[in-house]
C-alpha cells in the first residue's frame, strides 16, 4: 500500500484528494483498467502496433481455469469470444496459444449450447454475432489449414448465437456503413463490429485526437488492414498513446475526460473533502457542456449521465449554470441516457435529480416550474423502480450497491420519499458480509464504499446503521490490496481507477468526521 491508498489507516485524505485532482489535469484522457475484449480486438486488428506481444501475453495470463475470461456468468461471454478469436489467429505459431484457444472454444461451446443469460452491456447484440461469425470462419479454415493442438476443432460444428439473438441488426448497420449512410454516433464506439466495411469509412468521423468513437478497437478497425500509417498520422498516434498506460493492453474507452472529472469531483465534494480545484479544470468542465449536454469523452455521444454529473459538480463548486441542456433527454416518464436509448437507467435519473434538485434548492430556477415538476417526476419514477428488498440495479454498473447509493442519496437530498431511503439503508445493513464488506460476488473496497455512502450520507434512522458503518470502515483499513475487479459496464467490464479512489477517499473522510460512529475492530 502507498500513503495515497484509501485503505491505509493513516492516509492523509485531504492530501490524497489533492493529488487525485492534480492527476485529472496531468492525465486528461483518464485512468481506466485494461479490457480483455478491447485488447483481443487489437491483437486481431493491429498486429503491427507497439506492444503486440504484451497484448497476447495479457490474454493468456488472464484466462480463467475454466477456459473463459472475465467476470462470472454472462459477463464472461464477450471477453471470451474476443480473446479466443484473437488467440486462434495467433495459434499456429505457438503450442501454448493453441491450448489457450482450444480451452476458450471448449468454454464457448458449453455456454452457448446452454441458456446463458447476458447482462445489458453496450452493443452486446452486435458484438456477439460479429465475434461468433469470425470464430466460425476460423473453425472452417482449420479443415484446409490444420493447426497443431486444434485438431479436434476442425469441422466440429459452429458456435451458435445465444437464444433470442440474431445477425439482422448487425447486417443492417454493415449495409449502412458500406453505402456511406453512416451509423448512429453512439455506435461508433463499437465500429469494429462492421468488419471490413469500417476500413476508411467516409461517413465515420475521426476526432481531433485521432480516435474513432473513443475506442482503440474502433480506431484500429477504421485504419483496417492497410499498411500501418506513418508515424505522425493522428489515428496511429492515438493508438500508440492508448497502449502506453498499460504497456500493451488497452481499455474499452479513451478518452473519458468529462466522465472522470465529473464523478471524481462529485464523490469528493459530496463527502465534504476540501479540495482546491484549479480554475482551468472548472472552466474546461463547464465549456464541455453544450446545448445538448456533454459526453463522457471526445468521440462519445452526449448523454444525460455525464451532463448531469458535470452540472452537479459545477454547482457544488459554486460555478453552477442552468441545467437546461438536460431537457434534450426528457421522456414522458423519466430521462433517457441518450435519445433512442433501448432500456433505461436509474443512475442516470438519480444524477439528473441531483442536478435539478440542487438547482431548485439553491433558488436559481426562478419561476420556471419545469424544474420542480421534473424533480417530482424523476423521484416518483425512481421509487417505482426500487425492488421490494430496498435496492436498485442499473445498466451501467454490475453492482446494486452503486445503483442503490446513487438513488438513495439523490432521493434523500432532493425528494420527499423517506420510506424508499429507509428501505435502501435497511437493505445495505442486512446485506453486509461477515468480514464487514459489501459486494455482489465477493466483498470489494469499491462496493463497500458505495454501501457506506448510503449509510453515511442519508438520514434514515435504521437500526444497525452505525455498527454496519463501523465494521465497513474496519474492513477498508485492513483490506488486502489485491487487483480490484472491474464492475462498470462498457463493451467489457472496466474499472475507472480515479473515480473509485475518490469514492473510497470520501468515505474515509466521512467516517473520521462522524463522532457518532466508532471504527470497529471486528
C-alpha positions as CSV (number, residue, x, y, z in Angstrom):
1,X,0.0,0.0,0.0
2,X,1.0,3.6,-0.6
3,X,0.1,6.6,1.5
4,X,-2.4,7.5,-1.2
5,X,-4.2,4.2,-0.8
6,X,-7.5,4.9,1.0
7,X,-7.2,1.6,2.8
8,X,-4.2,2.9,4.6
9,X,-5.4,3.6,8.1
10,X,-3.4,6.8,8.4
11,X,-3.9,8.2,4.9
12,X,-4.0,12.0,4.7
13,X,-7.3,12.2,2.9
14,X,-7.1,15.9,2.0
15,X,-3.6,15.5,0.6
16,X,-4.5,12.3,-1.3
17,X,-7.6,14.1,-2.8
18,X,-5.4,17.0,-3.8
19,X,-3.1,14.6,-5.7
20,X,-6.1,13.0,-7.3
21,X,-7.3,16.3,-8.6
22,X,-3.8,17.0,-10.0
23,X,-3.9,13.7,-11.9
24,X,-7.2,14.8,-13.6
25,X,-5.2,17.6,-15.2
26,X,-2.0,15.6,-15.8
27,X,-3.8,12.6,-17.4
28,X,-6.8,14.2,-19.1
29,X,-7.6,11.0,-21.0
30,X,-8.4,9.3,-17.8
31,X,-7.3,6.3,-15.7
32,X,-9.2,3.2,-16.9
33,X,-8.4,-0.5,-16.4
34,X,-7.4,-2.7,-19.3
35,X,-10.1,-4.7,-21.2
36,X,-9.7,-8.3,-22.4
37,X,-12.3,-7.6,-25.1
38,X,-10.6,-4.5,-26.5
39,X,-7.1,-6.0,-26.1
40,X,-8.2,-9.0,-28.1
41,X,-9.6,-6.8,-30.9
42,X,-6.3,-5.0,-31.2
43,X,-4.4,-8.4,-31.4
44,X,-6.5,-9.2,-34.4
45,X,-6.9,-5.7,-36.0
46,X,-3.5,-4.1,-35.4
47,X,-0.7,-6.7,-35.0
48,X,1.7,-4.1,-36.2
49,X,1.0,-1.8,-33.3
50,X,3.5,-1.4,-30.5
51,X,3.0,-3.9,-27.7
52,X,1.5,-6.8,-29.7
53,X,3.4,-9.4,-27.8
54,X,2.4,-7.9,-24.5
55,X,-1.3,-7.9,-25.6
56,X,-1.1,-11.6,-26.5
57,X,0.6,-12.3,-23.1
58,X,-2.2,-10.4,-21.3
59,X,-4.8,-12.6,-22.9
60,X,-3.1,-15.8,-21.9
61,X,-2.3,-14.6,-18.4
62,X,-5.8,-13.5,-17.6
63,X,-7.5,-16.7,-18.8
64,X,-9.5,-18.5,-16.1
65,X,-9.1,-22.2,-15.2
66,X,-12.4,-23.0,-16.9
67,X,-11.1,-21.6,-20.2
68,X,-13.0,-18.3,-20.1
69,X,-12.2,-14.7,-19.4
70,X,-13.9,-12.0,-17.3
71,X,-16.4,-11.9,-14.5
72,X,-18.9,-14.7,-13.6
73,X,-21.9,-15.7,-15.6
74,X,-22.9,-14.0,-18.8
75,X,-20.3,-11.3,-18.3
76,X,-17.7,-13.7,-19.5
77,X,-19.1,-14.2,-23.0
78,X,-17.9,-11.1,-24.7
79,X,-14.3,-11.1,-23.4
80,X,-14.0,-14.9,-24.0
81,X,-15.2,-14.6,-27.6
82,X,-12.7,-11.8,-28.2
83,X,-9.8,-13.5,-26.6
84,X,-10.5,-16.8,-28.2
85,X,-10.8,-15.3,-31.7
86,X,-7.6,-13.4,-31.2
87,X,-5.6,-16.4,-30.0
88,X,-7.0,-18.6,-32.8
89,X,-5.3,-16.2,-35.2
90,X,-2.0,-16.5,-33.3
91,X,-2.2,-20.2,-32.5
92,X,-0.2,-21.5,-35.5
93,X,3.0,-20.0,-34.1
94,X,2.8,-21.3,-30.5
95,X,1.6,-24.5,-28.8
96,X,0.7,-22.7,-25.6
97,X,-1.5,-20.3,-27.6
98,X,-3.2,-23.3,-29.3
99,X,-4.0,-24.8,-25.9
100,X,-5.4,-21.5,-24.7
101,X,-7.6,-21.1,-27.8
102,X,-8.8,-24.7,-27.5
103,X,-9.8,-24.1,-23.9
104,X,-11.6,-21.0,-24.8
105,X,-13.5,-22.8,-27.5
106,X,-14.5,-25.5,-25.1
107,X,-15.9,-22.9,-22.7
108,X,-17.8,-21.1,-25.5
109,X,-19.4,-24.2,-26.8
110,X,-20.5,-25.2,-23.3
111,X,-22.0,-21.8,-22.6
112,X,-23.7,-21.1,-26.0
113,X,-25.3,-24.6,-26.0
114,X,-26.9,-23.7,-22.7
115,X,-29.3,-20.9,-21.9
116,X,-26.7,-18.3,-20.8
117,X,-28.3,-15.1,-19.5
118,X,-26.5,-12.0,-20.9
119,X,-26.1,-8.7,-19.0
120,X,-27.3,-5.4,-20.5
121,X,-23.9,-4.3,-22.0
122,X,-23.4,-1.7,-24.7
123,X,-23.6,-3.1,-28.2
124,X,-23.7,-6.7,-26.9
125,X,-26.3,-7.6,-29.6
126,X,-23.8,-6.5,-32.3
127,X,-20.5,-7.7,-30.7
128,X,-21.6,-11.3,-30.0
129,X,-22.8,-12.0,-33.6
130,X,-19.7,-10.4,-35.1
131,X,-17.3,-12.4,-33.0
132,X,-19.3,-15.7,-33.4
133,X,-19.0,-15.3,-37.1
134,X,-15.3,-14.6,-37.0
135,X,-14.7,-17.7,-34.8
136,X,-16.8,-19.9,-37.1
137,X,-14.7,-18.7,-40.1
138,X,-11.5,-19.7,-38.2
139,X,-13.1,-23.1,-37.4
140,X,-13.9,-23.6,-41.1
141,X,-10.3,-22.7,-42.1
142,X,-8.9,-25.4,-39.8
143,X,-10.2,-28.0,-42.3
144,X,-7.9,-26.6,-45.0
145,X,-5.1,-25.4,-42.8
146,X,-4.8,-27.6,-39.7
147,X,-3.2,-26.2,-36.6
148,X,-1.4,-28.4,-34.0
149,X,-3.4,-28.5,-30.8
150,X,-6.7,-27.6,-32.6
151,X,-7.2,-30.8,-34.5
152,X,-10.3,-31.7,-32.5
153,X,-12.0,-28.5,-33.6
154,X,-11.6,-28.8,-37.3
155,X,-15.0,-29.3,-38.8
156,X,-16.6,-29.9,-35.4
157,X,-19.6,-27.7,-35.8
158,X,-20.2,-24.0,-35.5
159,X,-20.8,-21.7,-32.5
160,X,-24.5,-20.9,-32.2
161,X,-25.8,-17.5,-31.2
162,X,-27.3,-17.0,-27.7
163,X,-31.0,-17.8,-27.7
164,X,-33.1,-14.8,-29.0
165,X,-30.1,-13.1,-30.7
166,X,-29.8,-12.7,-34.5
167,X,-27.5,-11.1,-37.1
168,X,-30.2,-8.9,-38.5
169,X,-29.3,-5.6,-36.8
170,X,-25.6,-6.2,-37.5
171,X,-26.3,-6.8,-41.1
172,X,-28.3,-3.6,-41.4
173,X,-25.6,-1.5,-39.8
174,X,-22.9,-3.0,-42.0
175,X,-25.1,-2.1,-45.0
176,X,-25.4,1.5,-43.8
177,X,-21.6,1.8,-43.5
178,X,-20.9,0.2,-46.9
179,X,-23.3,2.5,-48.6
180,X,-22.0,5.6,-46.9
181,X,-25.1,6.2,-44.8
182,X,-23.1,6.0,-41.6
183,X,-24.2,4.8,-38.2
184,X,-25.7,6.5,-35.2
185,X,-23.0,8.3,-33.2
186,X,-23.3,6.1,-30.2
187,X,-22.4,3.0,-32.3
188,X,-19.1,4.5,-33.5
189,X,-17.8,3.3,-30.1
190,X,-18.2,-0.3,-31.4
191,X,-17.3,0.3,-35.1
192,X,-15.2,-2.8,-35.2
193,X,-18.3,-4.9,-35.4
194,X,-18.9,-3.9,-39.0
195,X,-15.7,-5.7,-40.1
196,X,-14.0,-4.7,-43.4
197,X,-16.7,-2.0,-44.0
198,X,-15.1,0.0,-41.2
199,X,-11.8,0.5,-43.1
200,X,-11.6,4.1,-44.1
201,X,-15.4,4.6,-44.0
202,X,-16.0,8.1,-45.2
203,X,-19.2,8.6,-43.1
204,X,-17.2,8.0,-39.9
205,X,-15.9,11.0,-38.1
206,X,-12.4,11.0,-36.6
207,X,-11.8,13.2,-33.6
208,X,-9.0,15.8,-33.4
209,X,-7.0,13.4,-31.2
210,X,-7.2,10.7,-33.8
211,X,-9.8,8.4,-32.2
212,X,-13.0,6.9,-33.6
213,X,-15.7,6.5,-31.0
214,X,-13.2,7.0,-28.1
215,X,-12.3,3.3,-28.7
216,X,-8.9,1.7,-29.6
217,X,-10.7,-1.2,-31.3
218,X,-13.0,1.1,-33.4
219,X,-10.0,3.2,-34.4
220,X,-8.0,0.2,-35.4
221,X,-10.9,-1.1,-37.4
222,X,-11.2,2.3,-39.2
223,X,-7.5,2.0,-40.1
224,X,-8.2,-1.5,-41.4
225,X,-5.6,-3.9,-42.8
226,X,-3.9,-1.2,-44.9
227,X,-0.2,-0.8,-44.4
228,X,0.5,0.7,-41.0
229,X,0.1,4.5,-41.3
230,X,3.2,6.6,-40.9
231,X,4.1,7.9,-37.5
232,X,2.5,11.3,-37.2
233,X,-0.8,10.1,-38.5
234,X,-3.3,11.1,-35.9
235,X,-5.1,7.7,-35.7
236,X,-1.8,5.9,-35.3
237,X,-0.7,8.4,-32.7
238,X,-3.9,7.9,-30.8
239,X,-3.4,4.1,-30.7
240,X,0.3,4.5,-29.7
241,X,-0.8,6.6,-26.8
242,X,-3.6,4.3,-25.8
243,X,-1.2,1.3,-25.4
244,X,1.2,3.3,-23.2
245,X,-0.9,3.3,-20.0
246,X,-0.9,-0.5,-19.5
247,X,2.2,-1.2,-21.6
248,X,0.3,-3.1,-24.4
249,X,-3.2,-3.9,-23.3
250,X,-5.9,-1.2,-23.7
251,X,-9.1,-0.1,-22.1
252,X,-12.5,0.0,-23.8
253,X,-12.8,3.8,-23.8
254,X,-10.2,6.6,-24.1
255,X,-10.5,9.5,-23.5
256,X,-13.1,9.7,-20.7
257,X,-12.2,13.2,-19.6
258,X,-15.6,14.6,-18.6
259,X,-16.8,11.3,-17.2
260,X,-13.8,11.0,-14.9
261,X,-13.7,14.7,-13.9
262,X,-17.4,14.9,-13.1
263,X,-17.5,11.7,-11.0
264,X,-14.3,12.4,-9.1
265,X,-15.4,15.9,-8.1
266,X,-18.9,14.7,-7.2
267,X,-17.7,12.0,-4.8
268,X,-15.2,14.2,-3.1
269,X,-17.4,17.3,-2.8
270,X,-20.4,15.3,-1.6
271,X,-18.3,13.8,1.2
272,X,-17.1,17.3,2.2
273,X,-13.5,16.7,1.2
274,X,-11.9,20.1,1.0
275,X,-10.2,20.3,-2.5
276,X,-8.6,23.1,-4.3
277,X,-9.9,22.7,-7.8
278,X,-7.8,24.5,-10.5
279,X,-9.8,27.2,-12.2
280,X,-8.8,25.7,-15.5
281,X,-10.4,22.4,-14.6
282,X,-13.6,24.2,-13.7
283,X,-13.6,26.2,-16.9
284,X,-12.9,23.1,-19.1
285,X,-15.6,21.1,-17.5
286,X,-18.1,23.9,-18.0
287,X,-17.0,24.5,-21.6
288,X,-17.6,20.9,-22.4
289,X,-21.4,21.3,-21.7
290,X,-23.1,22.4,-24.9
291,X,-26.8,22.9,-25.9
292,X,-27.4,19.1,-25.9
293,X,-25.1,18.4,-22.9
294,X,-21.7,16.8,-22.8
295,X,-20.3,13.3,-23.4
296,X,-18.0,11.1,-21.2
297,X,-15.2,12.0,-23.6
298,X,-14.3,13.1,-27.1
299,X,-15.7,10.6,-29.6
300,X,-18.7,9.6,-27.5
301,X,-22.2,11.0,-27.9
302,X,-23.6,13.5,-25.4
303,X,-25.5,11.7,-22.6
304,X,-27.7,12.8,-19.7
305,X,-25.5,10.9,-17.2
306,X,-22.2,12.7,-17.9
307,X,-24.1,16.0,-18.3
308,X,-26.0,15.9,-15.0
309,X,-22.9,14.8,-13.0
310,X,-20.8,17.6,-14.5
311,X,-23.6,20.1,-13.8
312,X,-24.0,18.9,-10.2
313,X,-20.2,19.0,-9.7
314,X,-20.0,22.6,-11.0
315,X,-22.9,23.7,-8.9
316,X,-21.2,22.3,-5.7
317,X,-18.1,24.2,-6.7
318,X,-20.1,27.4,-6.9
319,X,-19.8,27.5,-10.7
320,X,-23.4,26.4,-11.3
321,X,-25.2,27.1,-14.5
322,X,-28.8,26.4,-15.6
323,X,-29.2,22.7,-16.3
324,X,-31.4,23.3,-19.4
325,X,-29.3,21.1,-21.6
326,X,-30.9,18.1,-19.8
327,X,-34.3,18.8,-21.4
328,X,-32.9,17.2,-24.5
329,X,-33.1,13.8,-22.7
330,X,-36.6,14.1,-21.2
331,X,-39.3,11.4,-22.0
332,X,-42.9,11.2,-20.8
333,X,-41.9,9.2,-17.7
334,X,-38.2,9.8,-17.0
335,X,-34.9,10.9,-18.5
336,X,-33.1,8.7,-21.1
337,X,-29.3,8.4,-21.1
338,X,-29.4,9.5,-24.8
339,X,-32.3,9.8,-27.2
340,X,-33.4,6.5,-28.7
341,X,-32.0,4.5,-25.7
342,X,-33.1,0.9,-25.5
343,X,-33.9,0.3,-21.9
344,X,-33.5,2.9,-19.1
345,X,-31.1,3.8,-16.3
346,X,-31.9,4.5,-12.7
347,X,-28.5,6.0,-12.0
348,X,-28.8,8.4,-14.9
349,X,-32.1,9.6,-13.5
350,X,-30.7,9.8,-10.0
351,X,-28.0,12.1,-11.4
352,X,-30.5,14.2,-13.2
353,X,-32.4,14.5,-9.9
354,X,-29.1,15.7,-8.3
355,X,-28.7,18.4,-11.0
356,X,-32.3,19.6,-11.0
357,X,-32.7,19.2,-7.2
358,X,-29.7,21.4,-6.5
359,X,-30.9,24.0,-9.0
360,X,-34.3,24.2,-7.3
361,X,-32.8,24.1,-3.7
362,X,-30.5,26.9,-4.4
363,X,-33.4,29.0,-5.7
364,X,-31.7,29.6,-9.1
365,X,-34.6,28.2,-11.1
366,X,-36.6,31.4,-10.8
367,X,-40.2,31.0,-11.8
368,X,-39.6,28.1,-14.2
369,X,-41.9,25.4,-12.9
370,X,-40.4,22.8,-15.2
371,X,-37.6,22.1,-12.7
372,X,-39.7,21.2,-9.6
373,X,-42.1,19.3,-11.8
374,X,-39.2,17.3,-13.2
375,X,-37.9,16.6,-9.6
376,X,-41.3,15.2,-8.7
377,X,-41.4,13.1,-11.9
378,X,-38.0,11.6,-11.6
379,X,-38.4,10.9,-7.8
380,X,-41.6,9.0,-8.4
381,X,-40.1,7.1,-11.2
382,X,-37.1,6.1,-9.1
383,X,-39.3,4.9,-6.3
384,X,-41.3,2.8,-8.7
385,X,-38.1,1.2,-9.9
386,X,-37.0,0.2,-6.4
387,X,-37.1,-3.5,-5.7
388,X,-39.1,-4.9,-2.8
389,X,-36.0,-5.6,-0.7
390,X,-35.0,-1.9,-1.0
391,X,-32.2,-1.9,-3.6
392,X,-31.8,-0.8,-7.2
393,X,-30.0,-2.3,-10.2
394,X,-28.7,-0.4,-13.2
395,X,-27.5,-0.9,-16.7
396,X,-24.2,1.0,-16.2
397,X,-22.8,-1.0,-13.3
398,X,-22.7,-4.6,-12.3
399,X,-23.3,-4.0,-8.6
400,X,-26.5,-3.0,-6.9
401,X,-24.5,-1.1,-4.3
402,X,-23.6,1.5,-6.8
403,X,-27.1,2.0,-8.1
404,X,-28.6,2.0,-4.6
405,X,-26.1,4.6,-3.4
406,X,-26.9,6.9,-6.4
407,X,-30.7,6.6,-6.0
408,X,-30.8,6.8,-2.2
409,X,-28.5,9.8,-2.0
410,X,-30.5,11.8,-4.6
411,X,-33.9,10.9,-3.1
412,X,-32.7,11.7,0.5
413,X,-31.3,15.1,-0.5
414,X,-33.8,16.4,-3.1
415,X,-37.1,14.5,-2.7
416,X,-39.6,13.6,-0.1
417,X,-39.6,9.8,-0.1
418,X,-38.3,8.7,3.3
419,X,-39.7,5.2,3.1
420,X,-37.7,4.5,-0.1
421,X,-34.5,5.8,1.5
422,X,-35.1,3.8,4.7
423,X,-35.7,0.7,2.6
424,X,-32.3,1.2,0.9
425,X,-30.4,1.7,4.1
426,X,-32.1,-1.3,5.7
427,X,-31.1,-3.4,2.7
428,X,-27.5,-2.2,2.9
429,X,-27.3,-3.1,6.6
430,X,-28.8,-6.5,6.0
431,X,-26.5,-7.4,3.1
432,X,-23.2,-6.7,4.8
433,X,-20.8,-9.7,4.7
434,X,-19.3,-11.3,7.8
435,X,-16.0,-9.5,7.3
436,X,-17.6,-6.1,7.2
437,X,-17.5,-5.7,3.4
438,X,-20.2,-5.5,0.8
439,X,-20.2,-6.9,-2.8
440,X,-22.2,-8.7,-5.4
441,X,-19.8,-11.7,-5.9
442,X,-17.2,-11.1,-3.2
443,X,-16.6,-8.2,-0.8
444,X,-14.8,-5.3,-2.6
445,X,-13.4,-2.0,-1.4
446,X,-15.4,-0.2,-4.2
447,X,-18.7,-1.7,-3.3
448,X,-18.1,-1.2,0.4
449,X,-17.5,2.5,-0.3
450,X,-20.9,2.7,-2.1
451,X,-22.7,0.9,0.7
452,X,-21.1,3.2,3.3
453,X,-22.1,6.3,1.3
454,X,-25.7,5.1,1.6
455,X,-25.3,4.7,5.3
456,X,-23.4,7.9,6.0
457,X,-24.9,10.4,3.5
458,X,-28.6,9.7,4.1
459,X,-30.7,10.4,7.1
460,X,-32.8,7.3,7.6
461,X,-33.0,6.1,11.2
462,X,-32.4,2.3,10.7
463,X,-31.2,0.0,13.5
464,X,-27.7,-1.2,13.0
465,X,-26.6,1.6,10.7
466,X,-23.8,2.9,12.9
467,X,-22.4,-0.6,13.7
468,X,-22.5,-1.6,10.0
469,X,-20.6,1.6,9.0
470,X,-18.0,1.0,11.7
471,X,-17.5,-2.6,10.5
472,X,-17.2,-1.4,7.0
473,X,-14.6,1.1,7.9
474,X,-12.6,-1.5,9.7
475,X,-12.7,-3.6,6.5
476,X,-11.5,-0.7,4.4
477,X,-8.5,-0.2,6.6
478,X,-7.4,-3.8,6.6
479,X,-8.5,-5.0,3.1
480,X,-5.9,-6.9,1.1
481,X,-4.8,-4.7,-1.8
482,X,-5.3,-7.3,-4.5
483,X,-6.2,-6.3,-8.0
484,X,-9.7,-4.9,-7.8
485,X,-12.5,-6.3,-10.0
486,X,-13.9,-4.3,-12.9
487,X,-17.6,-3.6,-12.3
488,X,-18.6,-0.8,-14.7
489,X,-20.4,-1.6,-17.9
490,X,-18.9,-0.9,-21.3
491,X,-18.3,-3.3,-24.1
492,X,-16.4,-5.2,-21.4
493,X,-16.5,-4.6,-17.6
494,X,-14.0,-1.9,-16.7
495,X,-12.7,0.0,-13.6
496,X,-12.3,3.8,-13.6
497,X,-9.4,4.0,-11.2
498,X,-9.6,7.6,-10.2
499,X,-13.4,7.6,-9.7
500,X,-13.2,4.6,-7.4
501,X,-10.4,6.1,-5.4
502,X,-12.4,9.3,-5.0
503,X,-15.4,7.3,-3.7
504,X,-13.3,5.5,-1.1
505,X,-11.5,8.6,0.0
506,X,-14.8,10.3,0.6
507,X,-16.0,7.5,2.8
508,X,-12.8,7.6,4.9
509,X,-13.3,11.3,5.3
510,X,-16.9,10.9,6.4
511,X,-16.0,8.2,8.9
512,X,-13.3,10.3,10.5
513,X,-15.7,13.3,10.9
514,X,-18.6,11.4,12.3
515,X,-18.3,11.4,16.1
516,X,-21.3,9.0,16.5
517,X,-19.6,6.1,14.8
518,X,-16.5,4.5,16.3
519,X,-14.4,2.4,14.0
520,X,-14.9,-1.3,14.8
521,X,-12.2,-3.8,15.3
522,X,-14.4,-6.7,14.4
